[in-house]
Amino acid sequence: MTYTLDGRPVAPADVLGRSGHLEVRYTVANVTGRPQVVSFDDGTGHSSP
């Protein structure tokens, strides 16, 4: 995962108490050779497939 706040890289702990445009990017690699469903928390407490 990588985090940027207002276009600048930040550590997750540095986001607390700050405001601005937060972007979180996930990189997922499937090394099983089989299709896999990946779900994750979308930041609002809901799971996204």
Sequence and secondary structure as in RCSB ss.txt:
>XXXX:A:sequence
MTYTLDGRPVAPADVLGRSGHLEVRYTVANVTGRPQVVSFDDGTGHSSP
>XXXX:A:secstr
 EEEETTEEE GGGGTT  S EEEE      SSS     EE SSS EE 
